[in-house]
Amino acid sequence: MKILLVNTTDAGGGAAIACIRLHLALLKEGIDSKLLLLNKTRNDLPESYSVYREKNKIQKYLFKGKRKASHILFKRHLIGKSKGHYGFTKTQQSSISDALFDWADIVNLHWVANFLDWESFFKLKKNVVWTLHDMNPFTGGCFHSESCIQYTTSCNKCPQLSISNENFSQKQLKLKLKSNLNQLHVVSPSKWLMDKSQQSTLFKNVPHSLIPNSIPSDSFISIDKLEARNKLNLPKRKKIIMFIARNINNIQKGLTVLLESFSKLKDKNTQLLVIGQGEIKGKNIIHLGPISNNQILVNAYAATDLVVTPSYIENSPNIIIEALTCGTPVVGFKVGGIPELIIDGENGFLCEQISPKSLTITIEKALHTNFSRKQIHKEATRRFNQQKQVQEYMRIFRSFFPQNKRLKLEQK
């Protein structure tokens, strides 16, 4: 069976990480998998392809510049907290993408904003598994609708858009509703997002499956805390809590709330370790910057007493899964899919309220709880096992074909 995974980029972000991990896990299990990207930045991923490969450098930069300019112009019309990459461009035509779509028995879409045009894509009549990483596929444009529920009826006068003439989100939703969705199965890594999708006008009649993101357990392991601190030159005798985000200045990730909470901790012998792009300075704060090397990340997780994820909008953060697989407890707010990952008293704690005060109380409780890091690691490797994830995806892939056709595909 030939599986084509599609994602806009291979660079950073939770969706890209989850997609790449699934692709590598499929290959490891001997499944014929290929990865198609709009923006390819890495050369270490086997069977990964970019639509840019055919273009010369001048064409490539002109095209990227055009996309960036149009995106900036559109963003100027946005209001509210969730300012993201809204809207979609036409499918990027190239012999590489055409050949891969022809080759595939199943197309597994991931985060494809600014890449695929739904109307033309679904005319291909392909069997599609759409893995959700946010609400964008079933809303009129926003990645997270926050308190808005218009996606359950029709997206009108989107509160995240300042323009009202020929409302953009409603126009996009109507366009997607015209698409052929008969050969579609939706996958969500969290029950929270799956419930939202099943309530949507677009996907309410589409079959859904819950499949958590997985973790390469041979890379993310539990190691000795003192050994890890020595490798990273971190203080040996202090309590260390960690915050990690791709962009630490992204307001949705909650670093501002954490800093206020951190300043009110009773134990002043505690340090805050920050990982991610951006600038931060302060007393008892160590900023390691962005880290992409898994081994360094493992050392950071192992060196830490507690990982804090104070996001107020989340789906199923890879950061929590990585921390737990390394045996490190986690504290977070009761938002999105976070309560499905954190089990109070076993692998961390959930805050009672979304506030700096509640976060301070919960961090202090967690720092004074004797968690079994060995048990946290063991349970996480069981829950987020890559082989189990592949089996669940293969069950869905096979469901598109009758048994005789399925056997022929798997014998190729």
C-alpha positions as CSV (number, residue, x, y, z in Angstrom):
1,M,0.0,0.0,0.0
2,K,1.4,3.4,-1.0
3,I,0.9,6.2,1.5
4,L,1.6,9.9,0.7
5,L,1.8,12.2,3.6
6,V,1.4,16.0,2.9
7,N,2.4,18.9,5.1
8,T,3.2,22.5,4.2
9,T,6.7,22.4,5.8
10,D,9.2,20.2,7.6
11,A,10.5,23.1,9.7
12,G,9.5,23.2,13.4
13,G,6.0,23.4,14.7
14,G,3.9,20.6,16.3
15,A,2.2,19.5,13.1
16,A,5.4,19.1,11.2
17,I,7.0,17.1,14.0
18,A,4.0,14.8,14.3
19,C,3.8,14.3,10.6
20,I,7.5,13.5,10.2
21,R,7.4,11.1,13.1
22,L,4.5,9.2,11.6
23,H,6.3,9.1,8.2
24,L,9.4,7.7,9.8
25,A,7.4,5.2,11.8
26,L,5.6,4.0,8.7
27,L,9.0,3.5,6.9
28,K,10.3,1.7,9.9
29,E,7.4,-0.8,9.8
30,G,8.2,-1.5,6.1
31,I,5.3,0.5,4.7
32,D,5.8,2.4,1.4
33,S,5.5,6.0,2.6
34,K,6.5,9.3,1.0
35,L,6.3,12.9,2.3
36,L,5.3,15.8,0.1
37,L,6.2,19.3,1.3
38,L,5.7,22.8,0.0
39,N,8.7,24.2,1.9
40,K,11.5,21.6,2.3
41,T,14.4,22.7,4.6
42,R,15.9,19.3,5.6
43,N,18.0,16.8,3.7
44,D,18.0,14.1,6.4
45,L,14.4,12.8,5.8
46,P,14.2,9.8,3.6
47,E,11.5,9.7,0.9
48,S,10.6,13.4,1.3
49,Y,9.9,15.6,-1.7
50,S,9.3,19.3,-2.4
51,V,7.3,21.0,-5.1
52,Y,10.1,23.5,-5.4
53,R,12.6,21.0,-6.6
54,E,11.9,21.7,-10.3
55,K,12.2,25.5,-9.9
56,N,15.4,27.3,-10.3
57,K,16.5,29.6,-7.4
58,I,15.1,32.8,-9.0
59,Q,11.7,31.2,-9.5
60,K,11.8,29.7,-6.0
61,Y,12.5,33.0,-4.3
62,L,10.0,35.0,-6.4
63,F,7.3,32.5,-5.6
64,K,8.1,32.5,-1.9
65,G,8.2,36.3,-1.9
66,K,4.8,36.6,-3.6
67,R,3.3,34.2,-1.0
68,K,4.9,36.2,1.8
69,A,3.7,39.5,0.5
70,S,0.1,38.3,0.0
71,H,0.1,36.8,3.5
72,I,1.3,40.1,5.1
73,L,-1.4,42.1,3.2
74,F,-4.0,39.7,4.4
75,K,-2.8,39.7,8.0
76,R,-3.3,43.5,8.2
77,H,-7.1,42.8,8.2
78,L,-6.9,40.5,11.2
79,I,-7.9,41.5,14.8
80,G,-7.9,39.6,18.1
81,K,-5.4,37.3,19.6
82,S,-5.2,34.5,17.1
83,K,-3.3,36.0,14.2
84,G,-2.2,33.1,12.1
85,H,-1.7,32.0,8.5
86,Y,-5.3,32.4,7.3
87,G,-6.4,31.5,3.8
88,F,-5.3,29.0,1.2
89,T,-3.4,29.2,-2.1
90,K,-4.0,27.1,-5.1
91,T,-2.4,23.7,-5.3
92,Q,1.2,24.0,-6.4
93,Q,1.4,22.2,-9.7
94,S,4.6,20.4,-10.6
95,S,5.4,17.0,-12.1
96,I,6.7,15.9,-8.7
97,S,3.4,16.6,-6.9
98,D,1.3,15.2,-9.8
99,A,3.4,12.1,-10.0
100,L,3.2,11.5,-6.2
101,F,-0.6,12.0,-6.1
102,D,-0.9,9.5,-9.0
103,W,1.4,7.1,-7.2
104,A,-0.5,7.1,-3.9
105,D,-3.2,4.7,-2.8
106,I,-3.9,6.9,0.2
107,V,-3.2,10.6,0.7
108,N,-2.7,11.6,4.4
109,L,-3.1,15.3,4.8
110,H,-1.6,17.0,7.9
111,W,-1.2,20.8,8.2
112,V,-1.7,22.0,4.7
113,A,-2.7,25.7,5.0
114,N,-1.2,27.9,2.2
115,F,-0.6,24.7,0.2
116,L,-3.7,22.9,-1.1
117,D,-6.8,24.3,-2.7
118,W,-9.6,22.1,-1.4
119,E,-12.0,22.4,-4.3
120,S,-9.4,21.3,-6.9
121,F,-7.7,18.8,-4.6
122,F,-10.9,16.8,-3.8
123,K,-11.7,16.5,-7.5
124,L,-8.8,14.1,-7.7
125,K,-11.1,11.5,-6.1
126,K,-8.4,10.2,-3.9
127,N,-8.9,8.3,-0.6
128,V,-7.9,10.9,2.0
129,V,-7.1,10.6,5.7
130,W,-7.0,14.1,7.2
131,T,-5.0,14.3,10.4
132,L,-6.1,17.4,12.4
133,H,-3.6,19.6,14.1
134,D,-5.9,22.6,14.7
135,M,-9.5,23.6,13.8
136,N,-8.6,25.2,10.5
137,P,-9.8,22.4,8.2
138,F,-13.4,22.6,9.4
139,T,-13.7,26.4,10.1
140,G,-13.9,29.2,7.7
141,G,-10.2,30.2,8.2
142,C,-9.2,30.5,11.9
143,F,-6.9,27.9,13.5
144,H,-8.7,28.1,16.8
145,S,-12.2,29.5,17.1
146,E,-11.8,30.2,20.8
147,S,-15.4,30.9,22.1
148,C,-16.9,31.2,18.6
149,I,-19.1,28.2,17.5
150,Q,-20.1,29.5,14.1
151,Y,-18.3,26.5,12.5
152,T,-21.2,24.4,13.7
153,T,-23.7,26.3,11.5
154,S,-21.9,28.7,9.0
155,C,-19.0,31.0,9.5
156,N,-20.5,34.5,9.4
157,K,-18.8,37.8,10.4
158,C,-15.8,36.1,11.8
159,P,-14.7,37.8,15.1
160,Q,-11.1,37.3,14.2
161,L,-11.4,39.3,10.9
162,S,-11.9,43.0,10.7
163,I,-13.3,43.0,7.2
164,S,-17.0,42.3,6.8
165,N,-17.6,42.7,3.0
166,E,-18.0,39.3,1.4
167,N,-16.8,37.6,4.6
168,F,-13.6,35.6,3.9
169,S,-14.2,32.7,6.3
170,Q,-17.8,32.1,5.0
171,K,-16.5,32.2,1.4
172,Q,-13.8,29.6,2.3
173,L,-16.3,27.3,4.1
174,K,-18.7,27.4,1.1
175,L,-15.8,26.5,-1.2
176,K,-14.9,23.5,0.9
177,L,-18.5,22.4,1.2
178,K,-18.6,21.9,-2.6
179,S,-15.7,19.4,-2.3
180,N,-16.2,15.7,-2.7
181,L,-15.7,14.4,0.9
182,N,-17.1,10.9,0.3
183,Q,-13.7,9.2,0.4
184,L,-12.5,10.9,3.6
185,H,-11.6,9.8,7.1
186,V,-10.7,12.3,9.8
187,V,-8.0,11.5,12.5
188,S,-7.5,13.6,15.6
189,P,-4.7,13.2,18.2
190,S,-7.1,14.5,20.9
191,K,-10.7,13.8,21.8
192,W,-11.2,17.5,22.4
193,L,-10.4,18.3,18.8
194,M,-12.3,15.3,17.4
195,D,-15.5,16.4,19.3
196,K,-15.1,19.9,17.7
197,S,-14.7,18.4,14.3
198,Q,-17.7,16.1,14.7
199,Q,-19.9,19.1,15.6
200,S,-18.8,21.1,12.5
201,T,-21.0,21.6,9.5
202,L,-18.2,20.4,7.2
203,F,-17.1,17.1,8.9
204,K,-20.2,16.1,11.0
205,N,-21.0,13.2,8.6
206,V,-17.4,12.1,8.1
207,P,-16.0,9.0,10.0
208,H,-13.5,10.0,12.7
209,S,-10.8,8.2,14.7
210,L,-8.8,9.2,17.7
211,I,-5.1,8.4,17.4
212,P,-2.7,10.1,19.7
213,N,0.6,11.5,18.4
214,S,3.5,9.1,19.0
215,I,7.1,9.4,20.2
216,P,10.3,7.7,19.1
217,S,11.0,5.9,22.4
218,D,14.5,4.9,21.3
219,S,15.3,8.7,21.1
220,F,13.3,10.1,24.0
221,I,14.5,8.1,27.1
222,S,14.7,8.5,30.8
223,I,18.3,9.4,32.0
224,D,19.9,10.4,35.2
225,K,19.1,14.0,36.3
226,L,22.5,14.9,37.6
227,E,24.2,13.4,34.5
228,A,21.9,15.6,32.3
229,R,22.6,18.7,34.3
230,N,26.3,18.2,34.0
231,K,26.0,17.9,30.2
232,L,24.1,21.1,30.0
233,N,26.1,22.9,32.7
234,L,23.0,23.5,34.8
235,P,22.9,24.1,38.6
236,K,23.2,20.9,40.5
237,R,21.3,21.7,43.7
238,K,18.4,24.0,42.5
239,K,14.9,23.1,41.5
240,I,14.5,23.7,37.8
241,I,11.2,24.2,35.9
242,M,11.2,24.3,32.1
243,F,9.2,26.2,29.5
244,I,9.6,25.3,25.9
245,A,7.9,26.7,22.7
246,R,9.0,27.2,19.1
247,N,8.5,30.9,19.6
248,I,8.6,31.9,23.3
249,N,6.9,35.2,22.5
250,N,3.8,33.6,21.1
251,I,1.2,34.9,23.5
252,Q,-0.9,31.7,23.2
253,K,1.9,29.7,24.8
254,G,1.6,31.6,28.1
255,L,5.2,32.6,29.0
256,T,3.9,35.9,30.3
257,V,1.6,34.1,32.7
258,L,4.4,31.8,33.8
259,L,6.8,34.6,34.5
260,E,4.3,36.3,36.8
261,S,3.7,32.9,38.5
262,F,7.4,32.2,38.7
263,S,8.1,35.5,40.5
264,K,5.7,34.5,43.3
265,L,7.1,31.1,44.1
266,K,8.0,30.8,47.7
267,D,11.1,28.8,47.1
268,K,13.6,31.3,45.6
269,N,16.1,28.5,45.0
270,T,14.2,27.6,41.8
271,Q,15.3,28.4,38.3
272,L,13.4,28.7,35.1
273,L,14.9,27.0,32.0
274,V,13.5,28.5,28.7
275,I,13.9,26.8,25.3
276,G,12.8,28.4,22.1
277,Q,13.2,31.2,19.6
278,G,13.0,34.7,21.1
279,E,14.6,36.9,23.8
280,I,14.2,36.7,27.5
281,K,16.4,37.8,30.5
282,G,15.8,37.9,34.2
283,K,16.9,36.7,37.6
284,N,17.1,32.9,37.9
285,I,16.2,32.5,34.2
286,I,18.4,30.4,31.8
287,H,17.6,30.7,28.1
288,L,19.1,28.0,25.9
289,G,17.5,29.3,22.7
290,P,16.0,27.0,20.1
291,I,17.0,23.4,20.2
292,S,16.4,20.9,17.4
293,N,18.8,18.2,18.4
294,N,16.8,15.4,20.1
295,Q,19.7,14.3,22.4
296,I,20.1,17.9,23.8
297,L,16.3,18.0,24.3
298,V,16.3,14.7,26.2
299,N,19.1,16.1,28.5
300,A,17.0,19.2,29.1
301,Y,13.9,17.2,29.9
302,A,15.9,14.9,32.2
303,A,17.6,17.8,33.9
304,T,14.3,19.4,34.8
305,D,12.2,18.8,37.8
306,L,9.0,20.0,36.1
307,V,7.8,21.0,32.7
308,V,5.2,23.8,32.6
309,T,2.8,24.3,29.6
310,P,0.7,27.4,30.4
311,S,-0.9,27.6,27.0
312,Y,-4.5,28.8,26.8
313,I,-5.1,27.2,23.4
314,E,-3.7,23.8,22.6
315,N,-4.5,20.5,20.8
316,S,-2.2,17.7,21.9
317,P,1.2,19.2,22.6
318,N,4.3,17.2,21.5
319,I,6.1,18.9,24.4
320,I,4.0,17.1,27.0
321,I,4.4,13.7,25.3
322,E,8.2,14.3,25.1
323,A,8.5,15.3,28.7
324,L,6.5,12.4,30.0
325,T,8.5,9.9,27.8
326,C,11.6,11.3,29.5
327,G,10.0,10.7,32.9
328,T,9.4,14.4,33.7
329,P,6.1,15.5,35.3
330,V,4.1,18.3,33.7
331,V,1.8,21.1,34.9
332,G,-0.7,22.7,32.5
333,F,-4.1,24.4,32.2
334,K,-7.3,22.5,31.6
335,V,-7.5,23.5,27.9
336,G,-7.8,21.6,24.6
337,G,-6.3,18.2,24.7
338,I,-4.0,18.8,27.7
339,P,-6.3,17.1,30.3
340,E,-6.1,13.9,28.2
341,L,-2.3,13.8,28.6
342,I,-1.8,15.0,32.2
343,I,-3.2,12.7,35.0
344,D,-3.4,14.5,38.3
345,G,-0.9,13.1,40.8
346,E,0.5,10.5,38.5
347,N,2.4,12.4,35.8
348,G,1.8,16.0,36.9
349,F,-1.1,18.3,37.8
350,L,-3.7,20.4,36.1
351,C,-4.4,23.9,37.3
352,E,-7.9,24.6,38.7
353,Q,-8.0,28.0,37.0
354,I,-6.3,29.7,34.1
355,S,-4.5,32.3,36.2
356,P,-1.0,33.1,37.5
357,K,-2.1,32.5,41.1
358,S,-3.5,29.0,40.3
359,L,-0.3,28.2,38.3
360,T,1.9,29.2,41.2
361,I,-0.1,27.0,43.6
362,T,0.0,24.0,41.2
363,I,3.8,24.4,40.4
364,E,4.6,24.4,44.2
365,K,2.4,21.4,44.7
366,A,4.1,19.5,41.9
367,L,7.6,20.4,43.1
368,H,6.8,18.9,46.5
369,T,5.2,15.7,45.1
370,N,7.4,12.6,44.9
371,F,6.6,11.5,41.4
372,S,8.0,8.2,40.1
373,R,9.9,9.3,37.0
374,K,10.4,5.6,36.1
375,Q,6.7,5.0,36.1
376,I,5.9,8.2,34.2
377,H,8.4,7.1,31.5
378,K,7.0,3.5,31.4
379,E,3.4,4.6,31.0
380,A,4.2,7.3,28.4
381,T,6.0,4.8,26.2
382,R,3.0,2.5,26.4
383,R,0.5,5.3,25.6
384,F,2.4,6.9,22.8
385,N,4.0,3.9,21.2
386,Q,4.8,4.4,17.5
387,Q,4.1,0.8,16.5
388,K,0.6,1.1,18.0
389,Q,0.1,4.4,16.1
390,V,1.1,2.8,12.8
391,Q,-1.3,-0.1,13.4
392,E,-4.2,2.3,14.0
393,Y,-3.4,4.3,10.8
394,M,-3.1,1.1,8.7
395,R,-6.5,0.0,10.0
396,I,-8.0,3.2,8.5
397,F,-6.0,2.9,5.3
398,R,-7.2,-0.7,4.7
399,S,-10.8,0.3,5.4
400,F,-10.9,2.1,2.0
401,F,-10.5,-1.1,0.1
402,P,-12.3,-4.5,-0.1
403,Q,-10.2,-7.4,1.1
404,N,-9.1,-8.7,-2.4
405,K,-8.0,-5.2,-3.5
406,R,-6.3,-4.7,-0.1
407,L,-4.2,-7.9,-0.5
408,K,-3.0,-6.8,-4.0
409,L,-2.0,-3.4,-2.7
410,E,0.0,-4.9,0.2
411,Q,1.7,-7.4,-2.1
412,K,3.1,-4.7,-4.4
